[in-house]
Amino acid sequence: MQKHISIFLILILTSIVSFAQRDTITTPSGLQYIYIEKRGGAHAKEGYEHQLNVRGTLENGKEFWNSKDSGSTFDVVLGKDKLIKGFEECLSLLQVGDEVLAIIPYQLGYGEKGYGESIPPRATLYFEIKLLGIAKPRQSVVDSLFNCYCQHGTKELTKLFKSLKKQNAIYDMREKEINKLGQMFLEEKMSDAALLILETNVKDYPDSWRAYNNLGKAYLKLNESSKAFKAFKKSYKINPDEKSTLQYLQQLMNK
């Protein structure tokens, strides 16, 4: 039994040493990355949508993000979607099928202050990134749906929204796009449309703390405190490290 355990430990240590001995590439900006797997498919391309699997950890090994937890890939349009500098640079260097470990210094990450409760100040970030595929960017639905509501009302908005969702390969129905639309409606005080969109978004993305967070902010703006509290509570349950959610919950409990 002890012999088998010893062999197992030797295999683990050999694997760790082998990984550590792989070439670390350092760019002029200070980004470092190590290939876990190099496949050499199509190059990442600005303006195109990239499908990724991503896992992010801190230096102590604590995981702060795993795209697989949401049950879907992390889809991002390079050069359009907002990313931290180190992540965007690393993505731009990859080819389809490549998998890397990116080591991002705080200057290329969340800086001196960090981000929320999950990313401390001056944190070095470790991302395992696998580029699964590249596609032409899907068409934005934000303007079309906004104009539809302005011209035809809620009933036609609902019809068009359902129709576009069935054409997900053509139209960009990502969570953040729909959140953007919901916020536009809120800013224009079109509360019925805002709630329709944001309530649908949490149904489509039930594991997204951001979807619940945005819905909570909408309820709060419309003075629906009880519904806001439930939405923020759900958001906090999914991601207890998000500081803003906790602040909203405390604010509502103190009312």
Backbone hydrogen bonds in HBPLUS format (Angstrom, degrees):
<---DONOR---> <-ACCEPTOR-->    atom                        ^
c    i                          cat <-CA-CA->   ^        H-A-AA   ^      H-
h    n   atom  resd res      DA  || num        DHA   H-A  angle D-A-AA Bond
n    s   type  num  typ     dist DA aas  dist angle  dist       angle   num
A0005-ILE N   A0001-MET O   3.08 MM   4  6.43 155.8  2.14 148.8 155.4     1
A0006-SER N   A0002-GLN O   2.94 MM   4  6.15 158.9  1.99 147.6 153.1     2
A0007-ILE N   A0003-LYS O   3.03 MM   4  6.29 159.0  2.07 148.3 153.5     3
A0008-PHE N   A0004-HIS O   2.97 MM   4  6.19 156.3  2.03 144.9 151.6     4
A0009-LEU N   A0005-ILE O   2.92 MM   4  6.21 156.5  1.97 151.9 157.8     5
A0010-ILE N   A0006-SER O   2.95 MM   4  6.19 154.5  2.01 148.0 155.2     6
A0011-LEU N   A0007-ILE O   3.01 MM   4  6.28 154.4  2.08 148.5 154.8     7
A0012-ILE N   A0008-PHE O   3.09 MM   4  6.40 154.5  2.15 146.2 152.9     8
A0013-LEU N   A0009-LEU O   2.94 MM   4  6.18 169.3  1.95 154.5 156.9     9
A0014-THR N   A0010-ILE O   2.87 MM   4  6.01 154.8  1.94 147.1 154.5    10
A0015-SER N   A0011-LEU O   3.01 MM   4  6.19 151.8  2.09 141.5 148.8    11
A0016-ILE N   A0012-ILE O   2.98 MM   4  6.32 155.7  2.04 152.0 158.6    12
A0017-VAL N   A0013-LEU O   2.96 MM   4  6.15 167.0  1.98 152.5 155.6    13
A0018-SER N   A0014-THR O   2.92 MM   4  6.02 159.0  1.97 144.8 151.2    14
A0019-PHE N   A0015-SER O   3.02 MM   4  6.24 155.7  2.08 145.9 151.7    15
A0020-ALA N   A0016-ILE O   2.95 MM   4  6.19 160.4  1.99 150.5 156.1    16
A0021-GLN N   A0017-VAL O   2.95 MM   4  6.13 140.4  2.11 146.6 157.0    17
A0022-ARG N   A0019-PHE O   3.19 MM   3  5.46 157.8  2.24 105.7 112.5    18
A0025-ILE N   A0033-TYR O   2.94 MM   8  5.38 173.1  1.95 157.1 155.9    19
A0033-TYR N   A0025-ILE O   2.92 MM   8  5.38 149.1  2.02 145.5 155.4    20
A0027-THR N   A0031-LEU O   2.89 MM   4  5.41 162.5  1.92 158.1 164.0    21
A0030-GLY N   A0027-THR O   2.98 MM   3  5.50 153.7  2.05 117.2 125.0    22
A0032-GLN N   A0103-ILE O   3.16 MM  71  5.02 163.5  2.19 147.7 150.3    23
A0103-ILE N   A0032-GLN O   2.67 MM  71  5.02 174.4  1.67 151.6 153.5    24
A0034-ILE N   A0101-LEU O   2.91 MM  67  5.18 150.2  2.00 137.6 147.1    25
A0101-LEU N   A0034-ILE O   2.82 MM  67  5.18 155.4  1.88 148.5 156.9    26
A0036-ILE N   A0099-GLU O   2.75 MM  63  5.36 159.4  1.80 142.2 147.7    27
A0037-GLU N   A0099-GLU O   3.03 MM  62  4.94 162.2  2.06 140.1 139.0    28
A0099-GLU N   A0037-GLU O   2.80 MM  62  4.94 163.2  1.82 149.0 147.7    29
A0041-GLY N   A0096-VAL O   3.08 MM  55  4.41 137.1  2.27 142.3 144.4    30
A0096-VAL N   A0042-ALA O   2.82 MM  54  5.31 154.0  1.89 140.8 148.0    31
A0044-ALA N   A0094-LEU O   2.92 MM  50  5.75 152.8  1.99 166.3 157.4    32
A0048-TYR N   A0045-LYS O   3.13 MM   3  5.69 156.0  2.19 137.4 138.5    33
A0047-GLY N   A0078-LEU O   2.71 MM  31  5.46 170.3  1.71 152.3 155.0    34
A0078-LEU N   A0048-TYR O   3.19 MM  30  6.07 145.4  2.31 168.7 159.2    35
A0049-GLU N   A0135-ALA O   2.85 MM  86  5.27 149.2  1.94 167.5 168.5    36
A0135-ALA N   A0049-GLU O   2.89 MM  86  5.27 156.3  1.94 151.7 158.4    37
A0050-HIS N   A0076-VAL O   2.76 MM  26  5.31 161.7  1.80 142.2 147.7    38
A0076-VAL N   A0050-HIS O   3.01 MM  26  5.31 156.5  2.06 142.7 149.5    39
A0051-GLN N   A0133-GLY O   2.92 MM  82  5.19 167.4  1.93 144.1 148.1    40
A0132-LEU N   A0051-GLN O   2.80 MM  81  5.41 155.6  1.86 158.9 164.4    41
A0052-LEU N   A0074-PHE O   2.94 MM  22  5.02 148.5  2.04 129.9 140.0    42
A0074-PHE N   A0052-LEU O   2.83 MM  22  5.02 169.3  1.84 150.2 151.8    43
A0053-ASN N   A0130-LYS O   3.06 MM  77  5.22 152.8  2.13 143.1 151.5    44
A0130-LYS N   A0053-ASN O   2.96 MM  77  5.22 155.4  2.03 154.1 159.0    45
A0067-SER N   A0054-VAL O   2.85 MM  13  5.36 163.7  1.88 158.8 164.4    46
A0055-ARG N   A0128-GLU O   2.99 MM  73  5.11 146.3  2.10 139.8 148.9    47
A0128-GLU N   A0055-ARG O   2.81 MM  73  5.11 162.3  1.84 152.6 157.2    48
A0056-GLY N   A0065-TRP O   2.76 MM   9  4.98 166.7  1.77 144.2 148.4    49
A0064-PHE N   A0056-GLY O   2.93 MM   8  5.75 160.7  1.97 143.2 149.5    50
A0057-THR N   A0126-TYR O   2.80 MM  69  5.17 158.2  1.85 150.2 157.8    51
A0126-TYR N   A0057-THR O   2.93 MM  69  5.17 162.9  1.96 162.5 160.8    52
A0058-LEU N   A0062-LYS O   2.93 MM   4  5.38 146.6  2.04 137.9 147.6    53
A0061-GLY N   A0058-LEU O   2.94 MM   3  5.25 160.0  1.98 113.7 118.3    54
A0069-ASP N   A0066-ASN O   2.96 MM   3  5.65 155.8  2.02 119.2 126.2    55
A0070-SER N   A0067-SER O   3.22 MM   3  5.85 152.9  2.30 113.0 119.1    56
A0071-GLY N   A0068-LYS O   2.97 MM   3  5.13 156.3  2.03 106.0 113.7    57
A0080-LYS N   A0077-VAL O   3.09 MM   3  5.51 162.0  2.13 128.6 132.2    58
A0081-ASP N   A0077-VAL O   3.01 MM   4  5.50 168.3  2.02 154.6 158.4    59
A0088-GLU N   A0084-ILE O   3.06 MM   4  6.31 169.0  2.07 163.5 166.8    60
A0089-GLU N   A0085-LYS O   2.93 MM   4  6.12 162.5  1.96 152.4 157.5    61
A0086-GLY N   A0108-LEU O   2.90 MM  22  4.76 170.5  1.91 139.3 136.3    62
A0090-CYS N   A0086-GLY O   3.02 MM   4  6.13 162.5  2.05 143.3 148.2    63
A0091-LEU N   A0087-PHE O   2.93 MM   4  6.12 166.8  1.94 155.0 158.6    64
A0092-SER N   A0088-GLU O   3.04 MM   4  6.21 155.1  2.10 146.6 153.0    65
A0093-LEU N   A0090-CYS O   3.04 MM   3  5.36 149.1  2.14 107.4 116.7    66
A0094-LEU N   A0091-LEU O   3.14 MM   3  5.43 164.1  2.16 113.1 118.0    67
A0098-ASP N   A0095-GLN O   2.90 MM   3  5.57 162.4  1.93 142.6 147.1    68
A0097-GLY N   A0131-LEU O   2.76 MM  34  5.53 169.7  1.77 159.1 162.2    69
A0131-LEU N   A0098-ASP O   3.03 MM  33  5.77 154.9  2.09 164.8 172.3    70
A0100-VAL N   A0129-ILE O   2.87 MM  29  5.42 156.6  1.93 153.2 158.5    71
A0129-ILE N   A0100-VAL O   2.91 MM  29  5.42 158.2  1.96 152.9 159.9    72
A0102-ALA N   A0127-PHE O   2.72 MM  25  5.03 168.8  1.73 154.7 155.4    73
A0127-PHE N   A0102-ALA O   2.89 MM  25  5.03 162.4  1.92 145.6 151.4    74
A0104-ILE N   A0125-LEU O   2.79 MM  21  5.05 169.5  1.80 157.4 159.4    75
A0125-LEU N   A0104-ILE O   2.89 MM  21  5.05 163.8  1.91 148.6 148.9    76
A0108-LEU N   A0105-PRO O   2.89 MM   3  5.60 149.5  1.98 122.1 130.3    77
A0109-GLY N   A0106-TYR O   3.02 MM   3  4.64 155.2  2.09  95.7 103.3    78
A0111-GLY N   A0106-TYR O   2.87 MM   5  4.84 141.1  2.03 149.4 144.4    79
A0114-GLY N   A0110-TYR O   3.23 MM   4  4.80 139.5  2.41 127.3 130.2    80
A0122-ARG N   A0111-GLY O   3.05 MM  11  5.57 146.2  2.17 144.5 150.2    81
A0115-TYR N   A0119-ILE O   2.83 MM   4  4.86 154.3  1.90 128.9 137.1    82
A0119-ILE N   A0115-TYR O   3.06 MM   4  4.86 158.3  2.10 152.9 150.9    83
A0117-GLU N   A0241-ASP O   2.96 MM 124  4.79 144.8  2.09 170.9 169.2    84
A0139-GLN N   A0170-ILE O   2.82 MM  31  6.22 152.7  1.89 161.2 154.8    85
A0172-ASP N   A0139-GLN O   2.72 MM  33  5.48 173.7  1.73 148.5 148.0    86
A0145-LEU N   A0141-VAL O   2.96 MM   4  6.01 169.1  1.97 160.6 163.1    87
A0146-PHE N   A0142-VAL O   2.97 MM   4  6.06 157.5  2.02 148.9 156.1    88
A0147-ASN N   A0143-ASP O   2.89 MM   4  5.97 168.3  1.90 152.2 155.3    89
A0148-CYS N   A0144-SER O   2.95 MM   4  6.04 148.6  2.05 139.0 148.4    90
A0149-TYR N   A0145-LEU O   3.11 MM   4  6.32 160.6  2.15 146.4 149.7    91
A0150-CYS N   A0146-PHE O   3.11 MM   4  6.37 162.4  2.14 148.3 153.4    92
A0151-GLN N   A0147-ASN O   2.98 MM   4  6.10 147.8  2.08 146.6 154.3    93
A0152-HIS N   A0148-CYS O   2.78 MM   4  5.71 154.6  1.84 151.1 158.6    94
A0153-GLY N   A0149-TYR O   2.87 MM   4  4.39 148.4  1.97 116.6 124.2    95
A0157-LEU N   A0153-GLY O   3.11 MM   4  6.29 151.6  2.20 146.8 155.6    96
A0158-THR N   A0154-THR O   2.92 MM   4  6.13 159.1  1.96 154.7 158.5    97
A0159-LYS N   A0155-LYS O   3.20 MM   4  6.50 157.8  2.25 143.4 148.9    98
A0160-LEU N   A0156-GLU O   2.94 MM   4  6.13 169.7  1.95 153.7 156.0    99
A0161-PHE N   A0157-LEU O   2.88 MM   4  5.96 160.3  1.92 150.7 156.8   100
A0162-LYS N   A0158-THR O   3.07 MM   4  6.23 162.9  2.10 149.1 152.8   101
A0163-SER N   A0159-LYS O   3.03 MM   4  6.23 154.1  2.10 145.8 153.5   102
A0164-LEU N   A0160-LEU O   2.92 MM   4  6.13 162.1  1.95 155.8 159.3   103
A0165-LYS N   A0161-PHE O   3.09 MM   4  6.24 151.0  2.18 144.7 152.5   104
A0166-LYS N   A0163-SER O   3.24 MM   3  5.46 135.0  2.46  99.0 110.2   105
A0167-GLN N   A0164-LEU O   2.92 MM   3  5.14 149.6  2.01 104.9 114.8   106
A0170-ILE N   A0167-GLN O   2.93 MM   3  5.61 153.1  2.00 119.0 126.9   107
A0171-TYR N   A0167-GLN O   2.96 MM   4  6.14 166.9  1.98 158.3 162.7   108
A0177-GLU N   A0174-ARG O   3.06 MM   3  5.39 126.7  2.35 105.8 119.5   109
A0178-ILE N   A0174-ARG O   3.14 MM   4  6.50 158.4  2.19 157.5 163.7   110
A0179-ASN N   A0175-GLU O   2.88 MM   4  6.14 154.1  1.95 150.4 158.6   111
A0180-LYS N   A0176-LYS O   2.99 MM   4  6.10 150.2  2.08 135.1 142.7   112
A0181-LEU N   A0177-GLU O   3.09 MM   4  6.42 151.6  2.18 141.5 148.5   113
A0182-GLY N   A0178-ILE O   2.95 MM   4  6.24 160.2  1.99 150.1 155.2   114
A0183-GLN N   A0179-ASN O   2.93 MM   4  6.21 155.6  1.99 151.0 157.2   115
A0184-MET N   A0180-LYS O   3.02 MM   4  6.30 147.3  2.13 143.1 152.0   116
A0185-PHE N   A0181-LEU O   3.06 MM   4  6.42 157.9  2.11 153.4 158.3   117
A0186-LEU N   A0182-GLY O   3.02 MM   4  6.31 153.9  2.08 144.2 151.8   118
A0187-GLU N   A0183-GLN O   2.93 MM   4  6.14 160.8  1.96 150.6 154.8   119
A0188-GLU N   A0184-MET O   3.13 MM   4  6.36 143.0  2.28 141.8 151.2   120
A0190-MET N   A0185-PHE O   2.82 MM   5  5.01 170.6  1.83 155.8 152.5   121
A0189-LYS N   A0186-LEU O   2.90 MM   3  4.88 158.4  1.95 107.0 111.8   122
A0194-ALA N   A0190-MET O   3.03 MM   4  6.24 160.6  2.07 153.2 159.4   123
A0195-LEU N   A0191-SER O   2.97 MM   4  6.10 167.0  1.99 153.4 155.4   124
A0196-LEU N   A0192-ASP O   3.10 MM   4  6.20 154.5  2.17 139.6 147.1   125
A0197-ILE N   A0193-ALA O   3.05 MM   4  6.24 164.4  2.07 153.1 156.0   126
A0198-LEU N   A0194-ALA O   2.92 MM   4  6.09 172.8  1.93 155.6 158.0   127
A0199-GLU N   A0195-LEU O   2.86 MM   4  5.61 158.2  1.90 143.1 149.4   128
A0200-THR N   A0196-LEU O   3.20 MM   4  6.15 147.8  2.31 132.7 141.3   129
A0201-ASN N   A0197-ILE O   2.98 MM   4  6.20 143.9  2.12 139.9 150.5   130
A0202-VAL N   A0198-LEU O   3.29 MM   4  6.60 148.9  2.39 142.9 147.8   131
A0203-LYS N   A0200-THR O   3.11 MM   3  5.13 125.3  2.42  94.9 109.5   132
A0204-ASP N   A0200-THR O   2.95 MM   4  6.27 150.7  2.04 149.6 158.1   133
A0205-TYR N   A0201-ASN O   2.82 MM   4  5.95 142.0  1.97 143.3 154.3   134
A0208-SER N   A0205-TYR O   3.15 MM   3  5.55 161.4  2.18 121.9 121.9   135
A0212-TYR N   A0208-SER O   3.46 MM   4  6.81 162.7  2.49 145.9 149.0   136
A0213-ASN N   A0209-TRP O   2.81 MM   4  5.96 150.0  1.90 145.1 155.0   137
A0214-ASN N   A0210-ARG O   2.88 MM   4  6.05 162.5  1.91 152.6 155.4   138
A0215-LEU N   A0211-ALA O   3.08 MM   4  6.26 152.0  2.16 140.1 148.2   139
A0216-GLY N   A0212-TYR O   2.84 MM   4  6.02 156.3  1.90 146.6 153.2   140
A0217-LYS N   A0213-ASN O   3.03 MM   4  6.34 153.3  2.10 146.1 152.8   141
A0218-ALA N   A0214-ASN O   3.05 MM   4  6.28 145.5  2.17 139.9 149.2   142
A0219-TYR N   A0215-LEU O   2.96 MM   4  6.31 162.6  1.99 155.6 159.2   143
A0220-LEU N   A0216-GLY O   2.90 MM   4  6.09 156.7  1.96 147.1 154.3   144
A0221-LYS N   A0217-LYS O   2.98 MM   4  6.12 152.9  2.05 140.0 146.7   145
A0222-LEU N   A0218-ALA O   3.06 MM   4  6.32 135.7  2.26 140.8 153.0   146
A0222-LEU N   A0219-TYR O   3.07 MM   3  5.03 127.8  2.35  92.8 107.2   147
A0224-GLU N   A0219-TYR O   2.84 MM   5  5.00 172.3  1.84 150.3 147.6   148
A0223-ASN N   A0220-LEU O   3.08 MM   3  5.01 160.2  2.12 105.9 108.1   149
A0228-ALA N   A0224-GLU O   2.96 MM   4  6.14 156.0  2.02 152.6 160.5   150
A0229-PHE N   A0225-SER O   2.87 MM   4  6.05 159.4  1.91 151.2 155.7   151
A0230-LYS N   A0226-SER O   3.21 MM   4  6.50 157.7  2.26 143.5 148.7   152
A0231-ALA N   A0227-LYS O   3.02 MM   4  6.27 156.9  2.07 148.9 155.0   153
A0232-PHE N   A0228-ALA O   2.90 MM   4  6.14 167.0  1.92 158.6 161.8   154
A0233-LYS N   A0229-PHE O   2.85 MM   4  5.93 151.9  1.93 145.4 154.1   155
A0234-LYS N   A0230-LYS O   3.02 MM   4  6.21 152.1  2.10 141.2 147.9   156
A0235-SER N   A0231-ALA O   2.97 MM   4  6.25 156.9  2.02 146.3 153.0   157
A0236-TYR N   A0232-PHE O   2.82 MM   4  6.03 158.4  1.87 149.9 155.4   158
A0237-LYS N   A0233-LYS O   2.99 MM   4  6.19 147.5  2.10 141.1 149.7   159
A0238-ILE N   A0234-LYS O   3.14 MM   4  6.43 149.5  2.24 145.6 152.7   160
A0239-ASN N   A0235-SER O   2.93 MM   4  6.21 160.7  1.97 151.3 157.1   161
A0242-GLU N   A0239-ASN O   3.30 MM   3  6.00 174.2  2.31 121.1 122.7   162
A0247-GLN N   A0243-LYS O   3.07 MM   4  6.38 153.5  2.14 150.3 158.2   163
A0248-TYR N   A0244-SER O   3.01 MM   4  6.30 153.6  2.08 147.6 153.9   164
A0249-LEU N   A0245-THR O   3.01 MM   4  6.31 158.7  2.05 150.4 156.3   165
A0250-GLN N   A0246-LEU O   2.93 MM   4  6.18 162.0  1.97 151.1 155.7   166
A0251-GLN N   A0247-GLN O   2.93 MM   4  6.07 154.8  2.00 144.2 151.6   167
A0252-LEU N   A0248-TYR O   2.98 MM   4  6.24 152.8  2.05 147.9 154.5   168
A0253-MET N   A0249-LEU O   2.92 MM   4  6.17 153.2  1.99 148.9 156.8   169
A0254-ASN N   A0250-GLN O   3.05 MM   4  6.16 138.0  2.23 142.9 152.6   170
A0255-LYS N   A0252-LEU O   3.28 MM   3  5.36 159.2  2.32 100.8 106.9   171
